[in-house]
């Protein structure tokens, strides 16, 4: 059986480019444009969720070029969730 290059690319994406929730120890698969799974996202106070959206640049998940500000904001969110879950 032969695959087209397009089919190979799609298979590669499905098999190897899985995006997970960024909460520590969470294995929930989420779309690439999502930072966290729903339970972890709503564990964050609204102020923190708003800060993530304000730091987000459309398409950064495709280009793989988040700003340092976005990385700093999301790091705080990851630490907040870890603390809430007793991981720190």
N, C-alpha and C positions, 0 to 999 in steps of 0.2 A: 504494500500500500504506500503510495506517495502522497506527501502533503505539499500544498503550495506554501510559499514563503509567508503569506498572510496567515495561513492556518498554523504554521509553526510559531509565528509571533504571538498569536492568540493563546496557544497552548502554553508557551513560555510564561506569559503573563498570568494565566490561571494557576500554573504550578509553582512559580517561583516569586512572583511579585505580590505577595499577600501583605496587606497592611493591617496592623493590629492597633487596638486601643493603646494609648501611651501610658496608661496607669500601670504602675509597677505590678508585675506578676499577672496582668490581665492578658488572656489569650484570645479575647473576642476579636473576630475579624470585622473590620469596619471599612467603608469606602475610603479611598485614599484621601479624599478631601475632608474627612472627619478626623478630629483630634482624639476624641475618646468615644467609647461606647455610651449609649444613652444613660445607664445607671451611674457611671463615673462622671459624665458631663453634668448631670443634674445634682451630683454631690457637691459640685463647686457652687459657691455663692454667685448670685447673678452678676455682681460686680466683677468677679474674676472671669466669668463667661464673656461678659461684654469686653473686657480687656483683651481676651483672645481674638474676638472678632475685630476689634479696633487695630490690633497689630497684624492681622492677616492681610496679605496681598493676594488678590485673585490670581490663580494659576501657579502659586508658589509650589504646590504639591506636584505639579506636572514638571515644572522647570527644576525642581529640587534646589530652590534658592531662597529659603526663608531668611528674613532679616534677623540681625542679632537681637533686636527688640522683641520680635516674635519668639525667638528661642528663650529669651530671659523670662518672658511672661509665661510661656508654657512650662518652663522648668518650675516656676513657683506653683503652678497648678498641679503638676505631678507630685511635688513635695506635699502640698496641701492634702491631696487624696491619700497619699501614703500615710501621713499623720492620722487622718481620720480612720484609716483601716488598721491602725496600730502597727504599721510596718517600720516605723521609726521611733 
